[in-house]
């Protein structure tokens, strides 16, 4: 049995699906940023969030 998840297409976001679970990746709190997702054995294992502020 396959489950379904709904996402809001009006919201800018990055999503990860791991083992059938939908995970919303945190966005940079302000300024400019990047999200790095690390994979291990064909699955996402963790992510890193970096951001900078323009002065």
N, C-alpha and C positions, 0 to 999 in steps of 0.2 A: 504494500500500500504506500503510495507516494503522498506526502503532505505538501501543502502549498503555503507559501508565505506571501504577504502583500507588502509592497514598498510604495512609498509616495514618490511618484515621478516628478513632482513639483519641488522636491527638496534635493539640493545638491549634496551628495554623499557618496562614500565608498563603502561597498559591502563585500563581505567574505562569506562564502558558504563552505562550512567545514563539517563533514559527517552529517549533512542534512540540516544543520543549524545555521540560520542567517545571523551574521554578526555585523553590526554597524561599526566601522572604524572611526575612531575619534578624529575630528577635524582640528586643524590648528586654531587655537583660541582667538588669535588676531594676527594681523600682518600677513606674511607670506610663509608658506610651509610646504612640507613634503611628507608623504607616507611611504615607508619602505616595508614591503611584505616579504618575509622570508619563508621559503618552502623547504620541507624535508620529507623525503619519501613520497613525493607527489601530493602532499597536503600542506596548506599554510600552517606554519608552526608558531609564528609570532610576528608582530609588526612594530615598527619604530616610527615615532612621530617627532619631527623637527620643525621648528619655525623660527623666523626672524622678524624683527620689527623695523620698518623704515623710519629713519629719523629726519 
